[in-house]
Amino acid sequence: MERLPEELIAYIFDHLEAAHALLPAMLVNRRWYMYGARNLHARLVFSFGFNMAVDSSNVVVSFMRRLVSPTLATAQFVRHLAVFGMANREVQDLIRDILRQATALRSLDTHALHELQETLLRADLILAPDLLPNISALNITSAPSLDILLNSRRIRALRVHETMDHGDFIRIVDPNGAFATSIRSLELAISIDRPAAAVEEMQCLTSALAHAPLRALALQFILDRPGLMSWHDFEDIIGQMGPALQTLSSLSILSLVIRPDPMMPVANSNEFGSGESQRELRTRSLAERLIADNGLSRLTRVELRWHGWEIRSGQLEAVPRSSLLRLPQSWIYEQCSGELG
């Protein structure tokens, strides 16, 4: 068994993907363990409980320690990592150790990680030149010095959940950075002081990313002084965004939200259907006008407010509300299985 050529062992393990097939083979010896880990450890999801200690016998923590152990380190094989739950300082330090060794990591999802003491992606970690050299997709709550990471790596997909102000927004979409030439999927929440500012921010973004290969854009504009915004105001704002969206020649997925959501009056009559049906029809009509008036026929999916549609052969087919991109659990990169053109 020790005499088997490396190429043959690698070929065999490349055809073993299921855990029940890999695990017995990985117990044969250290060499086979490493070959199995290339497949079994490529995509990892960790969920943490409250006050989980790194020196405990918990199976999740034990496995994480093994990923960076001197004798059986396999963090270098991890390509996709998602972490959820409550992370204290010790657990965060362990995650950082994994990230430092995860040189093949392509995607990192930490948006549902509750950081009890400090942010996971600290500035000193981001500033390390050898951190995550191959990272291309991030789904995060927030991060200090994020613009530095974006412009020192070729990020293709980004979602930032925490609302950012204009200054942070401008630093992210810097037209002179690497981000502007690599981004394919962008999901942001942007603070605005008045509804019309949403149009200004859209114009700023499309100008900065005019030459980016951007295929998917999901923006949530958050009014920092909430008040009632009329449906007429919302229609007007979406209409004004149309010309700016024309400059994004590769765009195929679009989601636009202004929060709080605009108030839409509905007729109290059975003739026009339920209130929800009326809201869906009026929102759909707005989406159709946006597409027709601005030559956006290349769109394959469009979402406005709480409604969305897949576009097939010019026909709009409703997207389930549970799959809308505005929801915290949604991530375009994951919905597209990492395929963004």
Phi, psi and omega in degrees: 000324179291341182271355180299135180298146180302322182296323181289317178299315180299319180297317181296313182292332177294342179258005176249104183250328182289142182300321183293339176271325183284318187302313178298321180293326181291343181275355183294308178196177185295321182298316180291328177301316181294320178295319179294323181296332178303323179268313187291329183260009183291325181231114185235143175230123180244136176235128186249144174264169182295134177059035176287126184265143182287343179262012180277172179268009179306135186297324180293312181295320179300317179294320179297319178296323180294328180301331182241017179289151181299329186263330184232034181296126178229013179302333181292349180264350183288127180250332180223126184227129175233135180231136184226163172101205185255119183244114175279183185300319182295317179295319178298320178298322179293319177298318179298321177300319179295316181298324180295330181262352184275068185289344179261003185298129179258319182228143180227125181239108180235016189294334181257019176267121179269110185269113190281327183249317186206167180288143181295311181271075179294159181301318182295330178287315180297324183286347178294121187294337183260008180284128172046060184296338183248012181296137180225352181217130181228132172234099191226159175285306177192171176195136174289148178058028181301324182299328179293315178297318182296326184263006174243359176228161179265084182279124181258335181221131181218129166232127175241120187277324183289138179296131181248152177274179185299321181298314178296321179299315181296321180294326180289317185264030177306118183293345182265359182266170179296330181303321184291347180252354185239337189293132178243335180220123185227127179227116184224156170243122189238130179282135176227151182265350179202154183304320183297338180295338177298321179294318180297317180293323177296317179297321178297315181295312184292330176292317181291325185252024182301331182253009178281152177278045188288118180255335184223132181223122178230112183239135172242120179261122186251116177290122183281348172235081188304137175204177181284122174253129184284159175297324178299318178299317181297315178302316182296318181295314179298320178298321180289336179285338185309306181302323178295321181294337179299333184285345180270085191291342181261359188293130177230344179233128183221131175225126181231129182222138169239126181243140358298151183296146182294147177281127181242114178290142179231153180281135179270073184206138178295338182299328184259004179085183181291164178302320180294321178296319179295318179296321179295317182294318180290323178291320177298317178299319178297317178298318180296320178293319178302316181291311185292318185286341186238014177062041182260037182295346179286347180295136175252352178203136178220139179225134174226137182054235182256027181225147179211158183215141165274142182248114181233120181054040178080359181256138180266124179244126188300139174267136177303139182302329180292348181253004182298145185289342179288343183287144182301328184279354181273144174211119185304317181304318181287320179298328179269008181054035177079359181265106182237025178082000000 
